[in-house]
Amino acid sequence: MINELYRNITMGLKHIKSCTVYLEDVTENFKRPSFLIEFYDQNPSRGINGCLNNTVRVDVHYFPEDKREKNEECWKMGQDLMRELWIDGFKIKSRNLKITDSVLHFMFDVCYRECLEDTAPAMQTMSQKTNIKEE
């Protein structure tokens, strides 16, 4: 499920700006502008019918082009992410952004439900005696 979440966040980011998206780590000579997706917290809880309710906290970094108006570009990208980012198949909650050292941090929670398929039979077969004598 985490791989699907990475893939869908990447597609959502590329819908907003077509640039390189890194997962969890950037290379030494990375390209700008680019995004970096990091998961920094996960809060699983039991749901009904053996399902797992999961909340993952995500921090998307945006590295603007190397020019003078970095913070202005970060604010504009932050507004675009706030308004337009959607992740197919997942629910986004608690959107928040900040700029640190000319890098945008767009943080949000992703909530989803994961159900494992139970192959065990729900009931056992019942054997019944039919040769009962009445008195």
Secondary structure as a PSIPRED ss2 file (coil, helix, strand):
# PSIPRED VFORMAT (PSIPRED V4.0)

   1 M C   1.000  0.000  0.000
   2 I H   0.000  1.000  0.000
   3 N H   0.000  1.000  0.000
   4 E H   0.000  1.000  0.000
   5 L H   0.000  1.000  0.000
   6 Y H   0.000  1.000  0.000
   7 R H   0.000  1.000  0.000
   8 N H   0.000  1.000  0.000
   9 I H   0.000  1.000  0.000
  10 T H   0.000  1.000  0.000
  11 M H   0.000  1.000  0.000
  12 G H   0.000  1.000  0.000
  13 L H   0.000  1.000  0.000
  14 K H   0.000  1.000  0.000
  15 H H   0.000  1.000  0.000
  16 I H   0.000  1.000  0.000
  17 K C   1.000  0.000  0.000
  18 S C   1.000  0.000  0.000
  19 C C   1.000  0.000  0.000
  20 T E   0.000  0.000  1.000
  21 V E   0.000  0.000  1.000
  22 Y E   0.000  0.000  1.000
  23 L E   0.000  0.000  1.000
  24 E C   1.000  0.000  0.000
  25 D C   1.000  0.000  0.000
  26 V C   1.000  0.000  0.000
  27 T C   1.000  0.000  0.000
  28 E C   1.000  0.000  0.000
  29 N C   1.000  0.000  0.000
  30 F C   1.000  0.000  0.000
  31 K C   1.000  0.000  0.000
  32 R C   1.000  0.000  0.000
  33 P C   1.000  0.000  0.000
  34 S E   0.000  0.000  1.000
  35 F E   0.000  0.000  1.000
  36 L E   0.000  0.000  1.000
  37 I E   0.000  0.000  1.000
  38 E E   0.000  0.000  1.000
  39 F E   0.000  0.000  1.000
  40 Y E   0.000  0.000  1.000
  41 D E   0.000  0.000  1.000
  42 Q E   0.000  0.000  1.000
  43 N E   0.000  0.000  1.000
  44 P E   0.000  0.000  1.000
  45 S E   0.000  0.000  1.000
  46 R E   0.000  0.000  1.000
  47 G C   1.000  0.000  0.000
  48 I H   0.000  1.000  0.000
  49 N H   0.000  1.000  0.000
  50 G H   0.000  1.000  0.000
  51 C E   0.000  0.000  1.000
  52 L E   0.000  0.000  1.000
  53 N E   0.000  0.000  1.000
  54 N E   0.000  0.000  1.000
  55 T E   0.000  0.000  1.000
  56 V E   0.000  0.000  1.000
  57 R E   0.000  0.000  1.000
  58 V E   0.000  0.000  1.000
  59 D E   0.000  0.000  1.000
  60 V E   0.000  0.000  1.000
  61 H E   0.000  0.000  1.000
  62 Y E   0.000  0.000  1.000
  63 F E   0.000  0.000  1.000
  64 P C   1.000  0.000  0.000
  65 E C   1.000  0.000  0.000
  66 D C   1.000  0.000  0.000
  67 K C   1.000  0.000  0.000
  68 R C   1.000  0.000  0.000
  69 E C   1.000  0.000  0.000
  70 K H   0.000  1.000  0.000
  71 N H   0.000  1.000  0.000
  72 E H   0.000  1.000  0.000
  73 E H   0.000  1.000  0.000
  74 C H   0.000  1.000  0.000
  75 W H   0.000  1.000  0.000
  76 K H   0.000  1.000  0.000
  77 M H   0.000  1.000  0.000
  78 G H   0.000  1.000  0.000
  79 Q H   0.000  1.000  0.000
  80 D H   0.000  1.000  0.000
  81 L H   0.000  1.000  0.000
  82 M H   0.000  1.000  0.000
  83 R H   0.000  1.000  0.000
  84 E H   0.000  1.000  0.000
  85 L C   1.000  0.000  0.000
  86 W C   1.000  0.000  0.000
  87 I C   1.000  0.000  0.000
  88 D C   1.000  0.000  0.000
  89 G C   1.000  0.000  0.000
  90 F C   1.000  0.000  0.000
  91 K E   0.000  0.000  1.000
  92 I E   0.000  0.000  1.000
  93 K E   0.000  0.000  1.000
  94 S E   0.000  0.000  1.000
  95 R E   0.000  0.000  1.000
  96 N E   0.000  0.000  1.000
  97 L E   0.000  0.000  1.000
  98 K E   0.000  0.000  1.000
  99 I E   0.000  0.000  1.000
 100 T E   0.000  0.000  1.000
 101 D C   1.000  0.000  0.000
 102 S C   1.000  0.000  0.000
 103 V E   0.000  0.000  1.000
 104 L E   0.000  0.000  1.000
 105 H E   0.000  0.000  1.000
 106 F E   0.000  0.000  1.000
 107 M E   0.000  0.000  1.000
 108 F E   0.000  0.000  1.000
 109 D E   0.000  0.000  1.000
 110 V E   0.000  0.000  1.000
 111 C E   0.000  0.000  1.000
 112 Y E   0.000  0.000  1.000
 113 R E   0.000  0.000  1.000
 114 E E   0.000  0.000  1.000
 115 C E   0.000  0.000  1.000
 116 L C   1.000  0.000  0.000
 117 E C   1.000  0.000  0.000
 118 D C   1.000  0.000  0.000
 119 T C   1.000  0.000  0.000
 120 A C   1.000  0.000  0.000
 121 P C   1.000  0.000  0.000
 122 A C   1.000  0.000  0.000
 123 M C   1.000  0.000  0.000
 124 Q C   1.000  0.000  0.000
 125 T C   1.000  0.000  0.000
 126 M C   1.000  0.000  0.000
 127 S C   1.000  0.000  0.000
 128 Q C   1.000  0.000  0.000
 129 K C   1.000  0.000  0.000
 130 T C   1.000  0.000  0.000
 131 N C   1.000  0.000  0.000
 132 I C   1.000  0.000  0.000
 133 K C   1.000  0.000  0.000
 134 E C   1.000  0.000  0.000
 135 E C   1.000  0.000  0.000
